[in-house]
């Protein structure tokens, strides 16, 4: 990962935008959509800055002047001068998906965004809002956080009661909370790996790594493979699969 992805809350905050023309107008629309207040020069309350100047020398000088005030700066079409880049965005508020190539190819980011746009239903944001509204009801139904997460994972899985790709999923949240079955106690999946290269993981293996509660593995399993597991999944060094796996989904990863 070459850049740290962050979602910055600009609502009511000041953003410096230097420049004019189509590129500056595009940045202005982006800032305004996020609720930011645009100013043309530095102010003490400024949060970040954008520079949209065609002349490279002038753009570099403007960026350095703004950095001198402690701002992070984006220089349009000049990734080498940027402290941050702006991604291609899929907006299903409150769900936001950002696609970035680190400034390598805006065209590629756009193409990926268009594919995702076609895949996701327009009401995906409504599902997120419905789940937020149902948060207390879910806590009451599944008081243990692990049970609650497993129930949600099952509902949001492909073909599940709340499949995110189903345009009507948002309408079923209340009924799901009221009638969903209890999460399964335990499940063990054995994943034979072909190599220690994470790029060679099968789609099934990658999916299970993203879902597992516990990952059992030999001590010499490459860290690059373990990095594909959920950040909060428990890692266990072991010589063999567990005879009595803990609650939730457990994986046993083995190399040839």
Secondary structure by P-SEA (a helix, b strand, c coil): ccbbbbbbbcccbbbbbccccaaaaaaaaaaaaabbbbbccccccccccccccccaaaaaaaaaaaaaabbbbbbcccccccccccccccccccbbbbbbcccccaaaaaaaaaaaaaccccaaaaaaaaaaaaaaaaaaacccaaaaaaaaaaaaccccccccccccccccaaaaaacccccccbbbbbbbbcccccccccaaaaaaaacccbbbbcccccaaaaaaccccbbbbbcccccccccccbbbbbbcc
